[in-house]
């Protein structure tokens, strides 16, 4: 559902060039901000989903113990970075 919402926001941003009126220029400014900002949280979301599947050891997402431990260390470091 979250990924679908990213697509919906992108679709709304893509519709801005088709709109006319007094708010067109401010809408373009917002569109540019959205298009510049959206890829990073989307990539973070998709990466975290994949990592969660490995951490949860879902079927088809099993890792050897040393790799699983490295993933846990990565998660811990990422958490520290996001808490800044």
Jmol script that loads the backbone (N, CA, C; Angstrom):
load data "model"
ATOM      1  N   UNK A   1       0.820  -1.182   0.000  1.00  0.00           N
ATOM      2  CA  UNK A   1       0.000   0.000   0.000  1.00  0.00           C
ATOM      3  C   UNK A   1       0.876   1.263   0.000  1.00  0.00           C
ATOM      4  N   UNK A   2       1.954   1.243   0.759  1.00  0.00           N
ATOM      5  CA  UNK A   2       2.838   2.408   0.798  1.00  0.00           C
ATOM      6  C   UNK A   2       3.451   2.641  -0.575  1.00  0.00           C
ATOM      7  N   UNK A   3       3.903   1.566  -1.213  1.00  0.00           N
ATOM      8  CA  UNK A   3       4.492   1.698  -2.539  1.00  0.00           C
ATOM      9  C   UNK A   3       3.467   2.239  -3.536  1.00  0.00           C
ATOM     10  N   UNK A   4       2.224   1.801  -3.405  1.00  0.00           N
ATOM     11  CA  UNK A   4       1.152   2.299  -4.276  1.00  0.00           C
ATOM     12  C   UNK A   4       0.953   3.806  -4.056  1.00  0.00           C
ATOM     13  N   UNK A   5       1.052   4.243  -2.809  1.00  0.00           N
ATOM     14  CA  UNK A   5       0.912   5.673  -2.511  1.00  0.00           C
ATOM     15  C   UNK A   5       2.053   6.489  -3.127  1.00  0.00           C
ATOM     16  N   UNK A   6       3.265   5.922  -3.162  1.00  0.00           N
ATOM     17  CA  UNK A   6       4.356   6.595  -3.858  1.00  0.00           C
ATOM     18  C   UNK A   6       3.996   6.780  -5.331  1.00  0.00           C
ATOM     19  N   UNK A   7       3.421   5.737  -5.941  1.00  0.00           N
ATOM     20  CA  UNK A   7       2.996   5.829  -7.346  1.00  0.00           C
ATOM     21  C   UNK A   7       1.902   6.878  -7.529  1.00  0.00           C
ATOM     22  N   UNK A   8       0.972   6.956  -6.586  1.00  0.00           N
ATOM     23  CA  UNK A   8      -0.116   7.927  -6.674  1.00  0.00           C
ATOM     24  C   UNK A   8       0.421   9.354  -6.605  1.00  0.00           C
ATOM     25  N   UNK A   9       1.341   9.604  -5.697  1.00  0.00           N
ATOM     26  CA  UNK A   9       1.943  10.940  -5.580  1.00  0.00           C
ATOM     27  C   UNK A   9       2.650  11.296  -6.881  1.00  0.00           C
ATOM     28  N   UNK A  10       3.374  10.330  -7.449  1.00  0.00           N
ATOM     29  CA  UNK A  10       4.071  10.577  -8.723  1.00  0.00           C
ATOM     30  C   UNK A  10       3.063  10.893  -9.828  1.00  0.00           C
ATOM     31  N   UNK A  11       1.957  10.174  -9.874  1.00  0.00           N
ATOM     32  CA  UNK A  11       0.938  10.411 -10.901  1.00  0.00           C
ATOM     33  C   UNK A  11       0.340  11.815 -10.762  1.00  0.00           C
ATOM     34  N   UNK A  12       0.086  12.242  -9.519  1.00  0.00           N
ATOM     35  CA  UNK A  12      -0.423  13.600  -9.314  1.00  0.00           C
ATOM     36  C   UNK A  12       0.603  14.632  -9.786  1.00  0.00           C
ATOM     37  N   UNK A  13       1.873  14.390  -9.481  1.00  0.00           N
ATOM     38  CA  UNK A  13       2.922  15.317  -9.906  1.00  0.00           C
ATOM     39  C   UNK A  13       3.015  15.359 -11.431  1.00  0.00           C
ATOM     40  N   UNK A  14       2.845  14.219 -12.073  1.00  0.00           N
ATOM     41  CA  UNK A  14       2.897  14.175 -13.539  1.00  0.00           C
ATOM     42  C   UNK A  14       1.707  14.878 -14.187  1.00  0.00           C
ATOM     43  N   UNK A  15       0.623  15.061 -13.455  1.00  0.00           N
ATOM     44  CA  UNK A  15      -0.563  15.728 -13.995  1.00  0.00           C
ATOM     45  C   UNK A  15      -0.457  17.251 -13.944  1.00  0.00           C
ATOM     46  N   UNK A  16       0.455  17.784 -13.166  1.00  0.00           N
ATOM     47  CA  UNK A  16       0.583  19.241 -13.005  1.00  0.00           C
ATOM     48  C   UNK A  16       0.786  19.956 -14.344  1.00  0.00           C
ATOM     49  N   UNK A  17       1.620  19.458 -15.268  1.00  0.00           N
ATOM     50  CA  UNK A  17       1.786  20.190 -16.537  1.00  0.00           C
ATOM     51  C   UNK A  17       0.492  20.328 -17.341  1.00  0.00           C
ATOM     52  N   UNK A  18      -0.495  19.531 -17.039  1.00  0.00           N
ATOM     53  CA  UNK A  18      -1.760  19.594 -17.765  1.00  0.00           C
ATOM     54  C   UNK A  18      -2.746  20.581 -17.158  1.00  0.00           C
ATOM     55  N   UNK A  19      -2.392  21.156 -16.019  1.00  0.00           N
ATOM     56  CA  UNK A  19      -3.294  22.080 -15.332  1.00  0.00           C
ATOM     57  C   UNK A  19      -2.949  23.529 -15.684  1.00  0.00           C
ATOM     58  N   UNK A  20      -3.959  24.368 -15.672  1.00  0.00           N
ATOM     59  CA  UNK A  20      -3.781  25.788 -15.950  1.00  0.00           C
ATOM     60  C   UNK A  20      -4.484  26.584 -14.857  1.00  0.00           C
ATOM     61  N   UNK A  21      -4.100  27.814 -14.697  1.00  0.00           N
ATOM     62  CA  UNK A  21      -4.741  28.663 -13.709  1.00  0.00           C
ATOM     63  C   UNK A  21      -3.717  29.449 -12.924  1.00  0.00           C
ATOM     64  N   UNK A  22      -4.216  30.203 -11.965  1.00  0.00           N
ATOM     65  CA  UNK A  22      -3.363  31.101 -11.179  1.00  0.00           C
ATOM     66  C   UNK A  22      -2.341  30.351 -10.335  1.00  0.00           C
ATOM     67  N   UNK A  23      -2.662  29.138  -9.940  1.00  0.00           N
ATOM     68  CA  UNK A  23      -1.749  28.405  -9.059  1.00  0.00           C
ATOM     69  C   UNK A  23      -0.748  27.537  -9.827  1.00  0.00           C
ATOM     70  N   UNK A  24      -0.686  27.692 -11.135  1.00  0.00           N
ATOM     71  CA  UNK A  24       0.165  26.812 -11.952  1.00  0.00           C
ATOM     72  C   UNK A  24       1.641  26.916 -11.557  1.00  0.00           C
ATOM     73  N   UNK A  25       2.171  28.121 -11.425  1.00  0.00           N
ATOM     74  CA  UNK A  25       3.591  28.271 -11.088  1.00  0.00           C
ATOM     75  C   UNK A  25       3.919  27.705  -9.704  1.00  0.00           C
ATOM     76  N   UNK A  26       3.131  28.026  -8.662  1.00  0.00           N
ATOM     77  CA  UNK A  26       3.413  27.396  -7.367  1.00  0.00           C
ATOM     78  C   UNK A  26       3.267  25.872  -7.417  1.00  0.00           C
ATOM     79  N   UNK A  27       2.316  25.393  -8.208  1.00  0.00           N
ATOM     80  CA  UNK A  27       2.143  23.941  -8.344  1.00  0.00           C
ATOM     81  C   UNK A  27       3.373  23.296  -8.981  1.00  0.00           C
ATOM     82  N   UNK A  28       3.977  23.978  -9.961  1.00  0.00           N
ATOM     83  CA  UNK A  28       5.199  23.466 -10.572  1.00  0.00           C
ATOM     84  C   UNK A  28       6.335  23.429  -9.555  1.00  0.00           C
ATOM     85  N   UNK A  29       6.400  24.440  -8.699  1.00  0.00           N
ATOM     86  CA  UNK A  29       7.442  24.454  -7.665  1.00  0.00           C
ATOM     87  C   UNK A  29       7.272  23.260  -6.724  1.00  0.00           C
ATOM     88  N   UNK A  30       6.033  23.008  -6.307  1.00  0.00           N
ATOM     89  CA  UNK A  30       5.768  21.846  -5.447  1.00  0.00           C
ATOM     90  C   UNK A  30       6.091  20.549  -6.169  1.00  0.00           C
ATOM     91  N   UNK A  31       5.716  20.493  -7.452  1.00  0.00           N
ATOM     92  CA  UNK A  31       5.987  19.295  -8.253  1.00  0.00           C
ATOM     93  C   UNK A  31       7.490  18.993  -8.263  1.00  0.00           C
ATOM     94  N   UNK A  32       8.288  20.030  -8.499  1.00  0.00           N
ATOM     95  CA  UNK A  32       9.743  19.830  -8.525  1.00  0.00           C
ATOM     96  C   UNK A  32      10.272  19.351  -7.181  1.00  0.00           C
ATOM     97  N   UNK A  33       9.764  19.910  -6.102  1.00  0.00           N
ATOM     98  CA  UNK A  33      10.190  19.467  -4.764  1.00  0.00           C
ATOM     99  C   UNK A  33       9.833  18.002  -4.536  1.00  0.00           C
ATOM    100  N   UNK A  34       8.630  17.639  -4.922  1.00  0.00           N
ATOM    101  CA  UNK A  34       8.175  16.256  -4.739  1.00  0.00           C
ATOM    102  C   UNK A  34       9.018  15.305  -5.573  1.00  0.00           C
ATOM    103  N   UNK A  35       9.242  15.645  -6.837  1.00  0.00           N
ATOM    104  CA  UNK A  35      10.004  14.763  -7.717  1.00  0.00           C
ATOM    105  C   UNK A  35      11.455  14.621  -7.270  1.00  0.00           C
ATOM    106  N   UNK A  36      12.002  15.648  -6.643  1.00  0.00           N
ATOM    107  CA  UNK A  36      13.374  15.568  -6.134  1.00  0.00           C
ATOM    108  C   UNK A  36      13.451  14.799  -4.819  1.00  0.00           C
ATOM    109  N   UNK A  37      12.425  14.926  -3.990  1.00  0.00           N
ATOM    110  CA  UNK A  37      12.468  14.328  -2.660  1.00  0.00           C
ATOM    111  C   UNK A  37      11.985  12.882  -2.622  1.00  0.00           C
ATOM    112  N   UNK A  38      11.120  12.492  -3.512  1.00  0.00           N
ATOM    113  CA  UNK A  38      10.478  11.185  -3.406  1.00  0.00           C
ATOM    114  C   UNK A  38      11.403   9.975  -3.599  1.00  0.00           C
ATOM    115  N   UNK A  39      12.364  10.000  -4.503  1.00  0.00           N
ATOM    116  CA  UNK A  39      13.152   8.777  -4.716  1.00  0.00           C
ATOM    117  C   UNK A  39      13.874   8.255  -3.481  1.00  0.00           C
ATOM    118  N   UNK A  40      14.387   9.139  -2.637  1.00  0.00           N
ATOM    119  CA  UNK A  40      15.131   8.680  -1.461  1.00  0.00           C
ATOM    120  C   UNK A  40      14.253   7.919  -0.468  1.00  0.00           C
ATOM    121  N   UNK A  41      13.109   8.465  -0.023  1.00  0.00           N
ATOM    122  CA  UNK A  41      12.302   7.680   0.918  1.00  0.00           C
ATOM    123  C   UNK A  41      11.742   6.408   0.282  1.00  0.00           C
ATOM    124  N   UNK A  42      11.451   6.461  -1.014  1.00  0.00           N
ATOM    125  CA  UNK A  42      10.935   5.262  -1.677  1.00  0.00           C
ATOM    126  C   UNK A  42      11.992   4.166  -1.691  1.00  0.00           C
ATOM    127  N   UNK A  43      13.230   4.518  -2.025  1.00  0.00           N
ATOM    128  CA  UNK A  43      14.308   3.527  -2.048  1.00  0.00           C
ATOM    129  C   UNK A  43      14.572   2.991  -0.642  1.00  0.00           C
ATOM    130  N   UNK A  44      14.531   3.868   0.343  1.00  0.00           N
ATOM    131  CA  UNK A  44      14.710   3.428   1.724  1.00  0.00           C
ATOM    132  C   UNK A  44      13.606   2.448   2.104  1.00  0.00           C
ATOM    133  N   UNK A  45      12.378   2.759   1.740  1.00  0.00           N
ATOM    134  CA  UNK A  45      11.252   1.873   2.039  1.00  0.00           C
ATOM    135  C   UNK A  45      11.435   0.504   1.375  1.00  0.00           C
ATOM    136  N   UNK A  46      11.735   0.487   0.081  1.00  0.00           N
ATOM    137  CA  UNK A  46      11.892  -0.787  -0.629  1.00  0.00           C
ATOM    138  C   UNK A  46      13.062  -1.605  -0.083  1.00  0.00           C
ATOM    139  N   UNK A  47      14.142  -0.912   0.261  1.00  0.00           N
ATOM    140  CA  UNK A  47      15.296  -1.605   0.842  1.00  0.00           C
ATOM    141  C   UNK A  47      14.948  -2.204   2.196  1.00  0.00           C
ATOM    142  N   UNK A  48      14.241  -1.442   3.002  1.00  0.00           N
ATOM    143  CA  UNK A  48      13.876  -1.936   4.335  1.00  0.00           C
ATOM    144  C   UNK A  48      12.911  -3.129   4.251  1.00  0.00           C
ATOM    145  N   UNK A  49      12.013  -3.127   3.278  1.00  0.00           N
ATOM    146  CA  UNK A  49      11.106  -4.269   3.109  1.00  0.00           C
ATOM    147  C   UNK A  49      11.911  -5.521   2.778  1.00  0.00           C
ATOM    148  N   UNK A  50      12.846  -5.390   1.836  1.00  0.00           N
ATOM    149  CA  UNK A  50      13.679  -6.541   1.475  1.00  0.00           C
ATOM    150  C   UNK A  50      14.493  -7.006   2.676  1.00  0.00           C
ATOM    151  N   UNK A  51      15.079  -6.080   3.403  1.00  0.00           N
ATOM    152  CA  UNK A  51      15.855  -6.456   4.591  1.00  0.00           C
ATOM    153  C   UNK A  51      14.975  -7.132   5.628  1.00  0.00           C
ATOM    154  N   UNK A  52      13.770  -6.638   5.821  1.00  0.00           N
ATOM    155  CA  UNK A  52      12.871  -7.248   6.799  1.00  0.00           C
ATOM    156  C   UNK A  52      12.583  -8.696   6.425  1.00  0.00           C
ATOM    157  N   UNK A  53      12.377  -8.951   5.141  1.00  0.00           N
ATOM    158  CA  UNK A  53      12.098 -10.324   4.706  1.00  0.00           C
ATOM    159  C   UNK A  53      13.259 -11.243   5.056  1.00  0.00           C
ATOM    160  N   UNK A  54      14.495 -10.742   4.900  1.00  0.00           N
ATOM    161  CA  UNK A  54      15.655 -11.550   5.282  1.00  0.00           C
ATOM    162  C   UNK A  54      15.762 -11.672   6.798  1.00  0.00           C
ATOM    163  N   UNK A  55      15.504 -10.583   7.515  1.00  0.00           N
ATOM    164  CA  UNK A  55      15.575 -10.633   8.982  1.00  0.00           C
ATOM    165  C   UNK A  55      14.519 -11.567   9.545  1.00  0.00           C
ATOM    166  N   UNK A  56      13.344 -11.590   8.924  1.00  0.00           N
ATOM    167  CA  UNK A  56      12.269 -12.473   9.382  1.00  0.00           C
ATOM    168  C   UNK A  56      12.466 -13.905   8.886  1.00  0.00           C
ATOM    169  N   UNK A  57      13.444 -14.092   8.014  1.00  0.00           N
ATOM    170  CA  UNK A  57      13.765 -15.408   7.450  1.00  0.00           C
ATOM    171  C   UNK A  57      12.542 -16.056   6.807  1.00  0.00           C
ATOM    172  N   UNK A  58      11.857 -15.253   5.999  1.00  0.00           N
ATOM    173  CA  UNK A  58      10.710 -15.775   5.256  1.00  0.00           C
ATOM    174  C   UNK A  58      11.199 -16.818   4.258  1.00  0.00           C
ATOM    175  N   UNK A  59      10.334 -17.745   3.848  1.00  0.00           N
ATOM    176  CA  UNK A  59      10.751 -18.743   2.855  1.00  0.00           C
ATOM    177  C   UNK A  59      11.323 -18.072   1.608  1.00  0.00           C
ATOM    178  N   UNK A  60      12.497 -18.513   1.217  1.00  0.00           N
ATOM    179  CA  UNK A  60      13.174 -17.929   0.069  1.00  0.00           C
ATOM    180  C   UNK A  60      14.074 -16.763   0.438  1.00  0.00           C
ATOM    181  N   UNK A  61      14.051 -16.348   1.697  1.00  0.00           N
ATOM    182  CA  UNK A  61      14.856 -15.219   2.158  1.00  0.00           C
ATOM    183  C   UNK A  61      15.756 -15.628   3.329  1.00  0.00           C
ATOM    184  N   UNK A  62      16.257 -16.848   3.296  1.00  0.00           N
ATOM    185  CA  UNK A  62      17.149 -17.307   4.353  1.00  0.00           C
ATOM    186  C   UNK A  62      18.580 -16.894   4.028  1.00  0.00           C
ATOM    187  N   UNK A  63      19.331 -16.510   5.050  1.00  0.00           N
ATOM    188  CA  UNK A  63      20.724 -16.120   4.897  1.00  0.00           C
ATOM    189  C   UNK A  63      21.601 -17.002   5.770  1.00  0.00           C
ATOM    190  N   UNK A  64      22.840 -17.230   5.359  1.00  0.00           N
ATOM    191  CA  UNK A  64      23.771 -17.938   6.245  1.00  0.00           C
ATOM    192  C   UNK A  64      23.983 -17.105   7.513  1.00  0.00           C
ATOM    193  N   UNK A  65      24.245 -17.757   8.636  1.00  0.00           N
ATOM    194  CA  UNK A  65      24.394 -17.019   9.904  1.00  0.00           C
ATOM    195  C   UNK A  65      25.359 -15.830   9.857  1.00  0.00           C
ATOM    196  N   UNK A  66      26.554 -15.936   9.250  1.00  0.00           N
ATOM    197  CA  UNK A  66      27.432 -14.754   9.241  1.00  0.00           C
ATOM    198  C   UNK A  66      26.827 -13.568   8.471  1.00  0.00           C
ATOM    199  N   UNK A  67      26.122 -13.855   7.409  1.00  0.00           N
ATOM    200  CA  UNK A  67      25.500 -12.782   6.631  1.00  0.00           C
ATOM    201  C   UNK A  67      24.335 -12.180   7.416  1.00  0.00           C
ATOM    202  N   UNK A  68      23.590 -13.032   8.103  1.00  0.00           N
ATOM    203  CA  UNK A  68      22.484 -12.541   8.929  1.00  0.00           C
ATOM    204  C   UNK A  68      23.011 -11.616  10.029  1.00  0.00           C
ATOM    205  N   UNK A  69      24.131 -11.991  10.634  1.00  0.00           N
ATOM    206  CA  UNK A  69      24.729 -11.146  11.672  1.00  0.00           C
ATOM    207  C   UNK A  69      25.192  -9.803  11.087  1.00  0.00           C
ATOM    208  N   UNK A  70      25.770  -9.829   9.891  1.00  0.00           N
ATOM    209  CA  UNK A  70      26.206  -8.591   9.246  1.00  0.00           C
ATOM    210  C   UNK A  70      25.006  -7.692   8.930  1.00  0.00           C
ATOM    211  N   UNK A  71      23.897  -8.295   8.524  1.00  0.00           N
ATOM    212  CA  UNK A  71      22.687  -7.521   8.261  1.00  0.00           C
ATOM    213  C   UNK A  71      22.186  -6.866   9.539  1.00  0.00           C
ATOM    214  N   UNK A  72      22.271  -7.583  10.650  1.00  0.00           N
ATOM    215  CA  UNK A  72      21.845  -7.015  11.927  1.00  0.00           C
ATOM    216  C   UNK A  72      22.730  -5.838  12.314  1.00  0.00           C
ATOM    217  N   UNK A  73      24.037  -5.968  12.095  1.00  0.00           N
ATOM    218  CA  UNK A  73      24.952  -4.856  12.381  1.00  0.00           C
ATOM    219  C   UNK A  73      24.621  -3.650  11.500  1.00  0.00           C
ATOM    220  N   UNK A  74      24.327  -3.920  10.231  1.00  0.00           N
ATOM    221  CA  UNK A  74      23.944  -2.840   9.324  1.00  0.00           C
ATOM    222  C   UNK A  74      22.684  -2.139   9.817  1.00  0.00           C
ATOM    223  N   UNK A  75      21.683  -2.924  10.221  1.00  0.00           N
ATOM    224  CA  UNK A  75      20.444  -2.351  10.746  1.00  0.00           C
ATOM    225  C   UNK A  75      20.717  -1.453  11.943  1.00  0.00           C
ATOM    226  N   UNK A  76      21.599  -1.899  12.819  1.00  0.00           N
ATOM    227  CA  UNK A  76      21.927  -1.116  14.016  1.00  0.00           C
ATOM    228  C   UNK A  76      22.593   0.203  13.642  1.00  0.00           C
ATOM    229  N   UNK A  77      23.519   0.182  12.677  1.00  0.00           N
ATOM    230  CA  UNK A  77      24.190   1.406  12.237  1.00  0.00           C
ATOM    231  C   UNK A  77      23.218   2.343  11.526  1.00  0.00           C
ATOM    232  N   UNK A  78      22.331   1.784  10.708  1.00  0.00           N
ATOM    233  CA  UNK A  78      21.331   2.599  10.026  1.00  0.00           C
ATOM    234  C   UNK A  78      20.417   3.281  11.041  1.00  0.00           C
ATOM    235  N   UNK A  79      20.038   2.552  12.055  1.00  0.00           N
ATOM    236  CA  UNK A  79      19.190   3.118  13.099  1.00  0.00           C
ATOM    237  C   UNK A  79      19.879   4.319  13.759  1.00  0.00           C
ATOM    238  N   UNK A  80      21.160   4.174  14.049  1.00  0.00           N
ATOM    239  CA  UNK A  80      21.897   5.286  14.657  1.00  0.00           C
ATOM    240  C   UNK A  80      21.891   6.499  13.742  1.00  0.00           C
ATOM    241  N   UNK A  81      22.087   6.274  12.440  1.00  0.00           N
ATOM    242  CA  UNK A  81      22.121   7.380  11.487  1.00  0.00           C
ATOM    243  C   UNK A  81      20.781   8.070  11.351  1.00  0.00           C
ATOM    244  N   UNK A  82      19.707   7.315  11.430  1.00  0.00           N
ATOM    245  CA  UNK A  82      18.377   7.887  11.281  1.00  0.00           C
ATOM    246  C   UNK A  82      17.904   8.615  12.533  1.00  0.00           C
ATOM    247  N   UNK A  83      18.537   8.338  13.668  1.00  0.00           N
ATOM    248  CA  UNK A  83      18.152   8.977  14.924  1.00  0.00           C
ATOM    249  C   UNK A  83      18.768  10.362  15.088  1.00  0.00           C
ATOM    250  N   UNK A  84      19.684  10.738  14.188  1.00  0.00           N
ATOM    251  CA  UNK A  84      20.355  12.042  14.323  1.00  0.00           C
ATOM    252  C   UNK A  84      19.399  13.147  14.206  1.00  0.00           C
TER     253      UNK A  84
END
end "model"
wireframe off; spacefill off
backbone 0.3
color backbone group
